[in-house]
């Protein structure tokens, strides 16, 4: 199948086209503010918001004086200004991991929709309280996992959900990194180390497809010669009644980004995605033709998949139209619970 043909049929393309169309029809810009700048995704999120014509970025609240010294394209404002301005319906929280739940709680208490950077802390009970308060107040809550709007990931999930792969019995994923001393120190604050920091990106589609695992077995190891105790060579196995999911994560892998992979194996076919290769690549193998795909093996090169753009497009659509987000409150809770189990934080 040609790339153009794939994009014509792709559910992901349909989602993004619908979101873009809905935004184009709405004349009012959403005023949005950012709380915190300490997360590595801050710069990319700010750019995605500034590039999106549906948003007006009002300002950034950052209490850390060292971080406030870095020049930004929008002004710094006080936390009080951000949280008490009734014309700002949405706050994007981009703080450090240990600040996520306190900051997110402030946003929801102020009656604002919340985009919360991942991973949202290491306490399930505190995250559950935050989610349930957002649900009670009918406020949107979206966590910042990378591949929700990725055309390849959405197509892979579609193939599994529509039965094109037959009985799905195994999901395999690898999400490695190559961390320097500062990043290792940050991730070393948590028992799960690199697994806690990164595995949620792929646990997200695992629980979307397979639901709650019956058991999670975590193997969190320090196997490099780096002079710290960071869990940097990790494996999590998610057990289901008739399926397994396996996620590996290593923290000292050269050129790790293009090697990140997500694979769904079924009795009638397999989908293998390299979401951050250049270009992103989707390999599909099917016993017989299904949907837009022919029988046999095919490789589809995808167009560039800019990070964060689909998430903010969906969030704007949901706020302006009242249509719920694709990932529910219950999904966010299950995702975080499963991540913490894979990270050794909870049993």
C-alpha positions in Angstrom: 0.0 0.0 0.0 1.3 3.5 -0.9 1.8 6.1 1.8 -1.0 8.3 0.2 -3.4 5.4 0.3 -2.5 4.6 3.9 -3.1 8.3 4.9 -6.5 8.3 3.1 -7.7 5.2 5.1 -5.9 5.9 8.4 -8.0 6.4 11.4 -5.2 8.6 12.8 -5.4 10.9 9.8 -9.2 11.1 10.2 -8.8 12.1 13.9 -6.4 14.8 13.1 -8.4 16.1 10.1 -11.6 16.2 12.1 -9.8 18.1 15.0 -8.2 20.6 12.6 -11.6 21.2 10.8 -13.3 21.7 14.1 -10.7 24.2 15.2 -10.8 26.1 11.9 -14.6 26.7 12.4 -14.2 28.2 15.9 -13.3 31.9 15.8 -12.5 32.3 19.5 -9.0 31.5 20.7 -8.5 29.6 23.9 -6.5 31.5 26.5 -4.0 29.1 28.0 -1.2 29.5 30.6 1.7 27.2 31.6 2.6 26.3 35.1 6.2 25.3 35.6 9.1 25.0 33.1 11.2 22.3 34.6 10.1 19.3 32.4 12.2 18.4 29.4 9.0 18.7 27.2 8.4 22.3 28.2 10.0 23.9 25.1 8.2 21.6 22.7 4.9 22.1 24.4 5.3 25.9 24.3 6.1 25.8 20.6 3.1 23.5 19.9 0.8 25.9 21.6 2.2 29.0 20.0 2.0 27.3 16.5 -1.7 26.3 17.1 -4.1 29.1 15.9 -6.7 27.9 18.4 -4.6 29.1 21.4 -3.5 32.4 22.9 -0.6 31.7 25.3 -1.1 34.2 28.1 2.0 33.6 30.2 4.1 31.2 32.2 4.2 30.9 36.0 7.5 29.7 37.4 8.5 30.1 41.0 12.1 28.8 40.6 14.3 31.9 40.2 16.9 29.9 38.2 14.4 28.8 35.7 12.8 32.2 35.5 16.2 33.5 34.3 15.8 31.7 31.0 14.2 34.0 28.4 10.9 32.9 26.9 8.7 33.9 24.0 5.8 34.8 26.3 6.0 36.7 29.6 6.3 35.3 33.0 3.3 35.9 35.3 2.6 35.0 38.9 1.0 31.7 39.8 -1.8 33.8 41.4 -2.5 35.6 38.1 -2.6 32.3 36.2 -4.9 30.5 38.6 -7.3 33.3 39.3 -7.8 34.7 35.8 -11.3 33.6 34.9 -10.5 34.1 31.2 -8.0 31.3 31.2 -9.8 27.9 31.0 -6.8 25.7 30.5 -3.4 25.3 32.3 -0.6 23.2 30.9 1.6 21.9 33.8 5.2 21.3 32.7 7.0 21.1 36.1 9.4 18.5 37.5 7.9 15.1 38.3 7.7 15.6 42.1 5.8 18.8 41.5 3.2 17.4 39.2 0.5 16.3 41.6 0.7 19.5 43.8 0.6 21.7 40.8 -2.2 19.7 39.1 -4.2 19.9 42.3 -4.0 23.7 42.3 -5.1 23.9 38.7 -8.2 21.7 39.2 -9.0 23.5 42.5 -9.0 26.7 40.5 -11.6 25.3 38.2 -9.5 24.9 35.1 -8.9 22.1 32.6 -5.6 20.4 33.0 -2.9 19.1 30.7 -0.5 17.3 33.1 3.0 16.3 32.1 4.1 12.7 32.6 4.7 10.8 34.7 2.3 12.5 37.2 4.1 11.6 40.4 4.6 8.3 42.1 1.5 8.2 44.4 -1.5 6.4 43.0 -3.8 7.6 45.8 -2.9 11.3 45.2 -3.4 10.9 41.5 -6.7 9.2 42.0 -7.9 12.1 44.2 -6.9 14.6 41.5 -8.6 12.6 38.7 -11.8 12.2 40.7 -11.9 15.9 41.6 -11.5 16.8 37.9 -14.3 14.3 37.1 -16.6 15.7 39.8 -16.0 19.3 38.5 -16.4 18.2 34.9 -12.9 19.4 34.0 -10.8 17.8 31.3 -7.6 16.0 32.4 -5.1 14.9 29.8 -1.7 13.4 30.6 1.2 14.1 28.3 2.1 10.6 26.9 3.7 11.0 23.5 2.1 8.6 21.0 -1.6 9.1 21.5 -2.0 11.0 18.3 0.8 9.3 16.4 -0.6 8.1 13.1 1.3 4.9 13.2 0.2 4.1 16.8 -3.4 4.9 16.1 -3.3 2.7 13.0 -1.7 -0.2 15.0 -4.4 0.0 17.6 -7.1 0.2 15.0 -5.8 -3.0 13.4 -5.9 -4.8 16.7 -9.3 -3.5 17.8 -10.9 -4.3 14.5 -9.7 -7.9 14.6 -7.5 -7.6 11.5 -4.6 -9.2 13.5 -6.8 -12.1 14.8 -6.3 -13.0 18.5 -3.7 -10.7 20.0 -1.5 -12.8 22.3 1.6 -10.7 22.7 2.7 -7.0 22.7 6.4 -6.2 22.7 7.9 -2.8 23.2 11.3 -1.2 23.8 11.7 2.4 24.9 15.4 3.1 25.6 17.3 6.3 26.3 20.8 7.6 26.6 20.9 9.6 29.8 23.6 12.0 31.0 24.5 12.6 34.7 21.8 15.2 35.4 19.0 13.1 33.9 20.2 10.0 35.7 20.1 11.9 39.0 16.6 13.0 38.3 15.3 9.5 37.4 17.3 8.0 40.2 15.0 9.7 42.7 12.5 6.9 41.9 12.6 3.2 42.5 11.6 2.5 38.9 14.3 4.7 37.4 14.1 4.8 33.6 11.0 2.5 33.6 9.1 5.0 35.7 10.2 7.9 33.5 9.5 6.3 30.0 7.5 3.1 30.1 4.1 5.0 30.4 4.4 6.0 26.8 3.9 2.3 25.8 1.8 1.1 28.8 -0.7 3.7 27.5 -1.6 1.6 24.4 -1.1 -1.7 26.2 -3.9 -1.0 28.6 -6.0 0.6 25.9 -5.9 -2.7 24.0 -5.8 -5.3 26.8 -7.2 -3.6 29.9 -6.0 -4.3 33.4 -3.3 -6.9 33.7 -3.9 -9.8 36.1 -0.3 -9.5 37.2 2.7 -7.2 36.6 6.2 -8.5 37.2 8.9 -5.8 37.3 12.7 -6.4 37.0 14.5 -3.2 37.9 18.3 -3.5 37.7 21.4 -1.3 37.7 23.7 -3.1 35.3 25.9 -0.3 33.8 29.2 0.9 35.2 27.7 4.4 35.9 28.5 5.4 39.6 25.0 5.6 40.8 22.1 3.3 41.7 19.7 4.2 38.9 17.5 1.3 37.7 18.9 1.5 34.2 18.3 -2.0 32.7 14.6 -2.8 33.2 12.0 -5.2 32.1 8.2 -5.4 32.9 5.9 -8.3 32.1 2.2 -7.7 32.0 0.1 -10.9 32.3 -3.4 -11.3 30.9 -5.7 -14.3 30.7 -4.7 -15.1 27.1 -1.9 -12.6 26.4 1.3 -11.1 27.5 2.9 -7.7 27.1 6.6 -7.1 27.6 8.3 -3.7 27.8 12.1 -3.3 28.1 13.8 -0.1 29.0 17.5 0.6 29.1 19.1 4.0 30.0 22.5 3.9 28.3 21.7 3.1 24.6 23.4 5.0 21.8 21.0 6.5 19.2 18.1 5.1 21.2 15.3 7.2 19.8 15.0 5.7 16.3 15.2 2.2 17.8 12.1 2.6 20.0 9.5 0.1 18.9 6.0 -1.1 19.6 4.8 -4.5 18.2 1.4 -6.2 18.3 1.4 -9.9 17.5 -1.9 -11.8 16.6 -2.9 -15.1 15.2 -3.7 -13.5 11.8 -1.0 -10.8 11.6 1.6 -8.5 13.2 2.1 -4.8 13.3 5.5 -3.3 14.2 5.9 0.4 14.6 9.1 2.5 14.9 7.4 5.7 16.0 10.6 7.9 16.2 12.6 6.6 13.3 13.2 9.1 10.5 10.8 8.7 8.8 8.5 6.8 11.2 7.9 3.3 9.9 5.0 0.9 10.2 5.5 -2.8 9.2 2.3 -4.8 8.7 2.2 -8.6 8.0 -1.2 -10.2 7.4 -2.4 -13.7 6.4 -5.2 -12.1 4.3 -6.2 -8.6 3.1 -7.8 -6.6 5.9 -9.2 -3.0 5.8 -6.8 -0.9 3.7 -4.0 -3.5 3.9 -3.1 -6.2 1.4 -2.1 -9.8 2.4 1.5 -10.4 3.0 4.2 -8.0 4.2 4.2 -4.3 3.6 6.2 -1.3 5.0 4.7 2.1 5.2 6.8 5.2 5.7 4.9 7.9 7.6 5.1 11.6 7.3 6.8 13.5 10.2 4.9 13.2 13.5 5.5 16.4 15.4 5.2 15.8 19.2 2.4 17.3 21.2 0.5 18.8 18.2 -2.3 16.2 18.1 -2.8 16.3 21.9 -3.4 20.1 21.9 -5.6 19.9 18.9 -7.8 17.3 20.6 -7.8 19.2 23.8 -9.0 22.4 22.1 -11.7 20.5 20.3 -12.9 18.9 23.5 -13.0 22.3 25.4 -14.8 24.1 22.5 -17.2 21.3 21.6 -17.9 19.6 24.9 -17.0 16.2 23.3 -15.0 14.1 25.8 -11.4 13.3 25.3 -10.6 10.0 23.6 -8.8 8.8 26.8 -11.2 8.7 29.7 -10.7 9.5 33.4 -10.8 5.7 34.1 -8.1 5.1 31.4 -5.8 7.7 33.0 -6.2 6.0 36.4 -5.5 2.5 35.0 -2.5 3.7 33.1 -1.0 5.3 36.2 -1.7 2.4 38.4 -0.1 0.0 35.9 2.9 2.3 35.4 3.5 2.3 39.2 3.2 -1.5 39.4 5.8 -1.8 36.6 8.0 0.7 38.5 7.9 -1.2 41.8 6.1 1.6 43.5 3.0 -0.4 44.3 2.3 -4.2 44.3 
